[in-house]
Amino acid sequence: MLTGFGFLAIFTVVAVVVPVGMLLLPYALTVLGIKPQHPNKVKQETYECGMPTLSGPWVQFNFRYYLFALLFVVFDVTAVFLFPWAVHIRELGWQGLAAMLVFVAILSVGLAYAWRKQALEWR
């Protein structure tokens, strides 16, 4: 029988061997001649959904994309915290209710701030 450390050793070995194997496998297949390598100008171009590229590789994106993504993550995490709380509300008692009210109040202040700064409007 394996002890807890035996399982940890097995998981550690697997966690190291799998990524290293994934990195070395294409190189080994190229050296052995199994994977063909025929580079040309078309294959070296940046893939842009079949369209020719209109600008260089360092195009600045509108910051609103990042802001929307961050707001989505914040409210998605809120849902992740609210569900287990709602399931165990009776066990948590008044302290659990107070903690969740503080959590939701902080998020509401953040939402009000984003709304006031018009971060939720797409222009």
Rosetta blueprint (number, residue, H / E / L):
1 M L
2 L L
3 T L
4 G H
5 F H
6 G H
7 F H
8 L H
9 A H
10 I H
11 F H
12 T H
13 V H
14 V H
15 A H
16 V H
17 V H
18 V H
19 P H
20 V H
21 G H
22 M H
23 L H
24 L H
25 L H
26 P H
27 Y H
28 A H
29 L H
30 T H
31 V H
32 L L
33 G L
34 I L
35 K L
36 P L
37 Q L
38 H L
39 P L
40 N L
41 K H
42 V H
43 K H
44 Q H
45 E L
46 T L
47 Y L
48 E L
49 C L
50 G L
51 M L
52 P L
53 T L
54 L L
55 S L
56 G L
57 P L
58 W L
59 V L
60 Q L
61 F L
62 N L
63 F H
64 R H
65 Y H
66 Y H
67 L H
68 F H
69 A H
70 L H
71 L H
72 F H
73 V H
74 V H
75 F H
76 D H
77 V H
78 T H
79 A H
80 V H
81 F H
82 L H
83 F H
84 P H
85 W H
86 A H
87 V H
88 H L
89 I H
90 R H
91 E H
92 L H
93 G H
94 W H
95 Q H
96 G H
97 L H
98 A H
99 A H
100 M H
101 L H
102 V H
103 F H
104 V H
105 A H
106 I H
107 L H
108 S H
109 V H
110 G H
111 L H
112 A H
113 Y H
114 A H
115 W H
116 R H
117 K L
118 Q L
119 A L
120 L L
121 E L
122 W L
123 R L
